[in-house]
Amino acid sequence: MTLHAPPAGTPVSPAMRQAKQEAQASHVTIGTAGETAEGRITIGCSCGMTLTNGPTWSLDEHIRLHRAEARYLALSDAAPAGMPRLLPVGADRLPLAH
């Protein structure tokens, strides 16, 4: 299979670019890191979710995963209908509650 780059000057979809920017702006850490009674390190996200380390992951890994999931959901919602996907999408797919 041969992959072809889009012609020079072909813009990235404005809707997808906007979705990525909005996801990035909506998921930033806020405040300072704190420690729970159990010894876990936490920090808040501007979306309202509390990010934390765990027994096998660091706080940094949780922050990176959270931001990646936010970008994926935003881009998935903005992608053109009919675009082939690795993961199924549909109107019934909603993000997990915080």
Sequence and secondary structure as in RCSB ss.txt:
>XXXX:A:sequence
MTLHAPPAGTPVSPAMRQAKQEAQASHVTIGTAGETAEGRITIGCSCGMTLTNGPTWSLDEHIRLHRAEARYLAL
SDAAPAGMPRLLPVGADRLPLAH
>XXXX:A:secstr
       TT    HHHHHHHHHHHHH  EEEEEEE TTS EEEEETTS EEE  SS  HHHHHHHHHHHHHHHHH
HHHS TT   SS   TT      
